Amino acid sequence: MKWDALEEEPCSLSRTVAVVGDRWTLLILRECFLRVRRFEAFQSSLQITRHLLSERLKKLVRLGILRRVPYCEAPKRYEYILTQKGLDLYPVIMAMVHWGDIHMGDERGRPLLHEHKNCGKLFNPVMVCSECGEVLHAKQVHVHAGPGRRGADAA
């Protein structure tokens, strides 16, 4: 499997890693979910070079995860807004945040707390079965070949 051909693999995880599989892209997405929208704000928050930030933002726009919207005409400046495709990455980001809170935290506790606006309660993100609503655990899931899988013996 070649790194630059991951998007062509018949594996949803490989295709996703081709999009968000580098640290800067994940951190840019984190900032997007924290309501950062402007180039200078991304750069200031992440301490990333302009060139690298520009490359990652262009890729996210090209892939339809962000859309570039002008907010100033003179000079021309843009905001980067999550599309529905980008918003659909929220559970992925939250799962990584939760894992980091549990396994990478220190004695000070979680750096950010998440509150559900509808009920006003702080929460931990959990994955549930879309059919029965029960919390999912890795040892309780069986995987079967789907229609998009190439070859019956592929892993």
C-alpha positions in Angstrom: 0.0 0.0 0.0 1.5 3.3 -1.1 0.9 6.4 1.0 0.1 8.6 -2.0 -2.4 6.1 -3.3 -4.5 5.6 -0.1 -7.5 7.3 -1.6 -7.7 4.5 -4.2 -7.8 1.7 -1.7 -11.0 -0.3 -1.3 -11.0 0.5 2.4 -12.9 3.3 4.0 -10.2 3.9 6.7 -7.5 4.2 4.1 -9.5 6.7 2.1 -10.2 8.7 5.2 -6.5 8.7 6.2 -5.7 10.0 2.8 -7.8 13.1 3.7 -7.1 13.7 7.4 -4.1 11.5 8.1 -1.5 14.2 8.9 -1.2 16.1 12.2 -1.7 19.6 10.7 -5.0 18.6 8.9 -6.4 17.2 12.1 -5.4 20.3 14.1 -6.9 22.6 11.5 -10.1 20.6 11.7 -10.0 20.9 15.5 -9.7 24.7 15.1 -12.6 24.7 12.7 -14.8 22.9 15.3 -13.7 25.5 17.8 -15.1 28.1 15.4 -11.8 29.4 14.0 -12.4 30.5 10.4 -9.7 32.9 9.2 -6.2 32.2 7.9 -4.4 34.5 10.4 -6.4 32.9 13.3 -5.4 29.4 12.2 -1.8 30.5 11.9 -1.7 32.2 15.3 -3.3 29.3 17.1 -1.3 26.5 15.5 2.0 28.3 15.0 2.1 26.7 11.5 4.0 28.2 8.5 1.9 30.1 6.0 2.9 27.8 3.2 1.9 24.6 5.1 -1.3 26.1 6.3 -2.2 27.3 2.8 -1.5 23.8 1.3 -3.7 22.1 3.9 -6.6 24.6 3.5 -6.5 24.2 -0.3 -6.6 20.5 0.1 -9.6 20.6 2.5 -11.4 23.0 0.1 -10.6 20.8 -2.9 -12.0 17.8 -1.2 -15.2 19.6 -0.2 -14.5 19.5 3.6 -14.2 23.3 3.8 -15.6 26.1 1.6 -13.8 29.3 1.1 -16.0 32.4 1.6 -14.9 36.0 1.1 -15.3 38.3 4.1 -13.3 41.3 2.9 -13.0 42.8 -0.5 -10.0 45.2 -0.1 -7.7 43.4 0.4 -9.5 40.2 -0.7 -9.7 37.9 2.4 -11.5 34.6 3.0 -13.0 32.5 5.8 -13.0 28.8 5.8 -16.3 27.2 6.7 -17.0 23.5 7.4 -19.3 22.0 4.7 -21.6 19.1 5.6 -18.9 16.8 4.6 -16.6 18.5 7.1 -19.2 18.6 9.8 -19.6 14.8 9.4 -16.0 14.5 10.7 -17.2 15.7 14.1 -17.6 12.2 15.6 -14.2 11.3 14.4 -12.6 14.3 16.0 -14.6 13.8 19.2 -13.6 10.2 19.4 -9.9 11.2 19.2 -10.4 13.9 21.8 -12.1 11.5 24.2 -9.3 8.9 23.7 -6.8 11.7 24.4 -8.7 12.8 27.5 -8.6 9.2 28.9 -5.1 8.1 27.8 -3.0 11.2 27.3 -4.2 13.5 30.1 -2.4 14.5 33.2 -3.4 15.3 36.8 -4.9 18.7 35.8 -7.7 16.9 34.0 -9.3 17.5 30.6 -8.2 20.7 28.8 -11.7 21.3 27.3 -15.1 20.2 28.5 -18.0 19.7 26.1 -21.5 20.7 26.9 -24.6 19.5 25.0 -26.6 22.7 24.3 -29.9 20.9 24.2 -29.7 19.5 27.8 -27.0 21.7 29.3 -25.0 18.8 30.6 -21.3 18.0 30.2 -20.8 14.8 28.2 -18.4 12.2 27.1 -18.8 11.2 23.4 -19.8 7.6 22.9 -20.5 5.5 19.8 -23.9 3.8 19.8 -25.5 1.3 17.5 -27.7 3.1 15.0 -30.3 0.3 15.3 -30.7 -0.4 19.0 -29.0 2.6 20.6 -26.7 0.4 22.8 -23.1 1.7 23.4 -20.7 -0.1 21.1 -17.5 -1.8 22.3 -14.9 -3.3 19.9 -15.3 -6.8 21.2 -19.0 -6.7 20.5 -18.8 -5.9 16.8 -18.4 -8.4 13.9 -17.3 -7.1 10.5 -18.5 -8.6 7.2 -17.5 -7.9 3.6 -19.5 -5.2 1.9 -20.4 -4.5 -1.7 -17.5 -2.1 -2.2 -14.8 -4.6 -1.2 -12.5 -5.9 -3.9 -11.9 -9.6 -4.0 -13.3 -12.0 -1.4 -9.9 -12.6 0.3 -8.8 -8.9 0.7 -8.2 -7.8 4.3 
